[in-house]
Amino acid sequence: MAITIEEAILAINPDAEFTCSPADNTYEHIIWRFETPPIAKADVEAKIVELQTAKDAEATQNATDKANAKAKLIAGEALTEAE
């Protein structure tokens, strides 16, 4: 699942108040509310890439841990906490 604009904005400013249609999910349709200072489009886009990279790395690590756990169980070895 892809990182949304909403997730990126809240990662930059957890107190941000804004609206953005989930169906649209484009920067141009963000409405900043209650004097929340707008976050630059480039900053939001960079945060999306950063969060997606971290999410993908976590998914890859989880798959690796699962594969390692299976191999260790078959071999009768002890598992690590992550596995």
C-alpha positions in Angstrom: 0.0 0.0 0.0 1.4 3.4 -1.0 2.0 6.2 1.5 -0.6 8.9 1.2 -0.3 12.7 1.2 -2.1 12.7 4.6 0.5 10.3 6.1 3.4 12.4 4.8 1.9 15.7 6.1 1.3 14.3 9.5 4.8 12.8 9.7 6.1 16.3 9.0 3.7 18.1 11.3 1.6 15.9 13.6 -0.5 19.0 14.5 -1.4 20.0 10.9 -5.0 20.6 10.2 -6.1 20.1 6.6 -8.4 18.3 4.3 -7.6 16.4 1.2 -9.8 14.0 -0.6 -8.5 10.4 -0.3 -9.9 9.7 -3.8 -7.9 12.6 -5.2 -4.8 12.5 -3.0 -3.0 15.3 -4.8 -1.2 18.2 -3.3 -3.1 20.8 -5.3 -6.4 19.8 -3.5 -5.1 20.2 0.0 -7.0 22.8 2.1 -4.9 24.0 5.0 -7.1 24.7 8.0 -6.9 26.8 11.2 -3.8 28.7 10.4 -1.7 25.6 9.8 1.3 26.8 7.8 1.3 25.1 4.4 4.1 22.6 3.8 5.9 22.9 0.5 5.0 20.3 -2.1 8.6 19.3 -2.5 8.8 18.6 1.2 5.6 16.5 1.2 6.9 14.5 -1.9 10.3 13.9 -0.2 8.5 12.7 2.9 6.4 10.3 0.9 9.5 8.8 -0.7 11.2 8.5 2.7 8.2 6.9 4.4 7.6 4.5 1.4 11.3 3.5 1.5 11.1 2.7 5.2 7.9 0.8 4.8 9.3 -1.3 1.9 12.5 -2.0 3.9 10.4 -3.1 6.9 8.3 -5.4 4.6 11.5 -6.9 3.2 13.0 -7.4 6.6 9.8 -9.1 7.8 9.9 -11.5 4.9 13.5 -12.3 5.5 12.8 -12.9 9.2 10.0 -15.2 8.4 12.1 -17.2 5.9 15.0 -17.4 8.4 12.6 -18.5 11.2 11.2 -21.3 8.9 14.7 -22.5 8.0 15.8 -22.5 11.7 12.7 -24.3 12.8 13.3 -27.0 10.2 16.9 -27.2 11.4 15.9 -27.3 15.0 17.8 -24.0 15.8 16.7 -21.3 18.2 14.9 -18.3 16.9 15.7 -14.6 17.4 13.0 -12.3 18.8 12.5 -10.7 15.4 11.9 -14.1 13.8 
